[in-house]
Amino acid sequence: MDAAVRHRLIGLLEQLLSEPSPTGRDVSVAAAGPAADLADPAALRIYPESRIVLLGLVEIALTRREFDLLYFLASHPRQVFTRAQLLDRVWGHHRSGPRGVDVHVRRLRGKLGDDLPVVRTIHGVGYRLDGSVPVVVLRSPENDTHVQRSGEYVPTM
């Protein structure tokens, strides 16, 4: 991303975040990082009620299982989970093989960008949410006044 565009986006995000919400709805940060991380264009925001994931201003399309996996890891920051634990807690069963977890993690990483370390592999153990990327869980996307979808700038109000 061009440095000027990145600087402009950060400025717009800071402006939006400094204004009070027109809906009066509370934003709760349930995962890692302070609310100020929302101004970071690399910040990953998860809206569990509407099942929306935003990377900066761009919505990331995830499958049901990818979303569930990301949300579960974000809800348990800094905890390491084995493949068996993820199968039990995210999949709800052990019918899928443990390598199915690897496939979903690989696809999730690909959609979020291979250069963005969101899910970290702990060799010989399993996976955890990486602490180097600000990930926040929010109540409602209504607090975001603009969201970019498929390369278009679309107001969400």
Number of C-alpha atoms within 10 A of each C-alpha: 6 6 8 9 10 13 13 11 17 17 14 13 20 15 11 16 17 11 8 10 15 9 8 9 12 11 15 12 16 18 20 21 18 12 16 12 17 21 19 18 18 16 19 24 24 26 16 16 10 10 16 16 23 22 20 20 21 18 17 19 17 17 13 9 15 21 21 17 22 22 22 16 23 25 17 15 17 15 12 18 19 16 19 18 16 21 20 13 15 19 16 11 13 14 9 12 12 15 11 12 23 15 12 17 21 14 16 23 18 12 14 19 12 12 8 15 15 24 21 15 17 12 7 7 11 17 22 22 25 20 16 11 18 21 31 23 21 19 17 18 22 15 20 15 16 17 19 17 15 11 8 9 12 12 11 12 10
